Amino acid sequence: MDKDKTIGQVIGIYIQDKETRSNMLIEEGYFQEDKGLVGDIGSHKEHRQVSFFTSEGWGEILSSSSNGLCIKKFHENIRIRNLKLNDIKTGSLIKVGRAIFQITEIGKRCFPECAMIKEGITCPLSTQVMFAKVTKSGSVKVGDSLFIVNSNI
């Protein structure tokens, strides 16, 4: 694997305030090792410290008339354009900006009671989401590229 090959680009960084639970688009965020995005409600989770979602998956949600159970509740920290999911495996180390993330999960689990599942529709959250933990602290900015550091873990 060519470690200098870009596998996507950050087009949005989102923080959900712990007090108001409102999502805010920010230009730059600081991701703290073993914690997540500083100030985000989802930080400090063990293996889901940071969530990534593709812009293509977001586009599918916007164009769909189905209303999945998780769609309004899901909150990503980093939205990625042109993410090459085939290059990523659970355990892969991904460098984004000055931070390094270890991918802990690919795809979000679906619930049988979800309307999309009942209609036989594949939810983009089940295929276009990744979760990670922060293995090296650092800042990430909109426009930063993603790179594989190591995919043989």
C-alpha positions as semicolon CSV with decimal commas, in nm:
position;residue;x (nm);y (nm);z (nm)
1;M;0,000;0,000;0,000
2;D;0,139;0,339;-0,097
3;K;0,129;0,538;0,227
4;D;0,147;0,869;0,040
5;K;-0,169;0,795;-0,159
6;T;-0,461;1,013;-0,054
7;I;-0,777;0,817;0,025
8;G;-1,014;1,110;0,077
9;Q;-1,047;1,474;0,178
10;V;-1,209;1,641;0,480
11;I;-1,502;1,861;0,375
12;G;-1,655;1,915;0,717
13;I;-1,575;1,887;1,087
14;Y;-1,871;1,871;1,321
15;I;-1,885;1,910;1,695
16;Q;-2,191;1,839;1,906
17;D;-2,202;2,060;2,212
18;K;-2,244;1,873;2,541
19;E;-2,476;2,138;2,685
20;T;-2,711;2,218;2,395
21;R;-2,661;1,899;2,188
22;S;-2,653;2,118;1,878
23;N;-2,424;2,031;1,587
24;M;-2,182;2,296;1,473
25;L;-1,968;2,298;1,161
26;I;-1,615;2,409;1,250
27;E;-1,311;2,479;1,030
28;E;-1,062;2,305;1,257
29;G;-1,081;2,064;1,550
30;Y;-0,833;1,921;1,796
31;F;-0,846;1,545;1,840
32;Q;-0,697;1,425;2,169
33;E;-0,534;1,084;2,203
34;D;-0,763;0,825;2,366
35;K;-1,043;1,082;2,395
36;G;-1,171;1,216;2,059
37;L;-1,269;1,562;1,938
38;V;-1,217;1,805;2,226
39;G;-1,552;1,951;2,333
40;D;-1,764;1,695;2,148
41;I;-2,037;1,505;2,329
42;G;-1,910;1,176;2,185
43;S;-1,551;1,210;2,301
44;H;-1,414;0,966;2,561
45;K;-1,592;0,661;2,416
46;E;-1,356;0,365;2,408
47;H;-1,359;0,245;2,047
48;R;-1,593;0,504;1,891
49;Q;-1,409;0,822;1,986
50;V;-1,442;0,968;1,636
51;S;-1,692;0,904;1,358
52;F;-1,630;0,955;0,986
53;F;-1,907;0,970;0,724
54;T;-1,875;1,003;0,349
55;S;-2,026;1,296;0,163
56;E;-2,159;1,041;-0,086
57;G;-2,347;0,863;0,196
58;W;-2,482;1,197;0,314
59;G;-2,602;1,266;-0,039
60;E;-2,787;0,932;-0,037
61;I;-2,963;1,031;0,284
62;L;-3,065;1,369;0,145
63;S;-3,204;1,215;-0,174
64;S;-3,391;0,934;0,002
65;S;-3,754;0,957;0,099
66;S;-3,704;0,685;0,362
67;N;-3,658;0,786;0,719
68;G;-3,425;0,549;0,901
69;L;-3,417;0,513;1,275
70;C;-3,064;0,652;1,315
71;I;-3,054;0,913;1,040
72;K;-3,167;1,205;1,255
73;K;-2,968;1,086;1,557
74;F;-2,636;1,005;1,391
75;H;-2,364;1,264;1,434
76;E;-2,034;1,242;1,249
77;N;-1,722;1,430;1,351
78;I;-1,554;1,429;1,010
79;R;-1,722;1,426;0,669
80;I;-1,505;1,292;0,389
81;R;-1,529;1,333;0,012
82;N;-1,408;1,056;-0,219
83;L;-1,324;0,819;0,066
84;K;-1,176;0,501;-0,075
85;L;-1,334;0,255;0,170
86;N;-1,184;-0,045;-0,013
87;D;-0,838;0,070;0,098
88;I;-0,937;0,067;0,467
89;K;-0,974;-0,223;0,707
90;T;-1,053;-0,243;1,076
91;G;-0,719;-0,174;1,245
92;S;-0,590;0,056;0,970
93;L;-0,408;0,368;1,085
94;I;-0,523;0,682;0,905
95;K;-0,342;1,017;0,916
96;V;-0,565;1,323;0,885
97;G;-0,406;1,661;0,938
98;R;-0,172;1,621;1,234
99;A;-0,376;1,345;1,402
100;I;-0,362;0,969;1,357
101;F;-0,668;0,749;1,397
102;Q;-0,704;0,372;1,425
103;I;-1,017;0,244;1,252
104;T;-1,212;0,034;1,501
105;E;-1,534;-0,026;1,309
106;I;-1,660;0,012;0,953
107;G;-2,033;0,054;0,911
108;K;-2,295;0,130;1,172
109;R;-2,514;-0,152;1,300
110;C;-2,874;-0,146;1,180
111;F;-3,174;-0,213;1,402
112;P;-3,449;-0,455;1,291
113;E;-3,721;-0,205;1,388
114;C;-3,585;0,057;1,145
115;A;-3,824;0,150;0,862
116;M;-3,542;0,128;0,605
117;I;-3,459;-0,229;0,707
118;K;-3,826;-0,323;0,695
119;E;-3,847;-0,176;0,342
120;G;-3,533;-0,364;0,233
121;I;-3,335;-0,044;0,179
122;T;-2,963;-0,041;0,255
123;C;-2,891;0,250;0,486
124;P;-2,580;0,454;0,399
125;L;-2,488;0,453;0,768
126;S;-2,432;0,078;0,745
127;T;-2,178;0,112;0,463
128;Q;-2,042;0,470;0,457
129;V;-1,948;0,525;0,823
130;M;-1,624;0,449;1,006
131;F;-1,545;0,475;1,375
132;A;-1,197;0,528;1,515
133;K;-0,996;0,598;1,823
134;V;-0,732;0,870;1,833
135;T;-0,383;0,722;1,857
136;K;-0,192;1,050;1,810
137;S;-0,329;1,389;1,913
138;G;-0,343;1,668;1,660
139;S;-0,552;1,920;1,473
140;V;-0,759;1,846;1,164
141;K;-0,878;2,117;0,924
142;V;-1,134;2,127;0,646
143;G;-0,939;2,055;0,327
144;D;-0,695;1,808;0,488
145;S;-0,639;1,480;0,306
146;L;-0,654;1,130;0,454
147;F;-0,361;0,893;0,418
148;I;-0,309;0,530;0,515
149;V;-0,025;0,503;0,767
150;N;-0,044;0,126;0,805
151;S;-0,310;-0,113;0,680
152;N;-0,147;-0,439;0,784
153;I;-0,248;-0,441;1,149
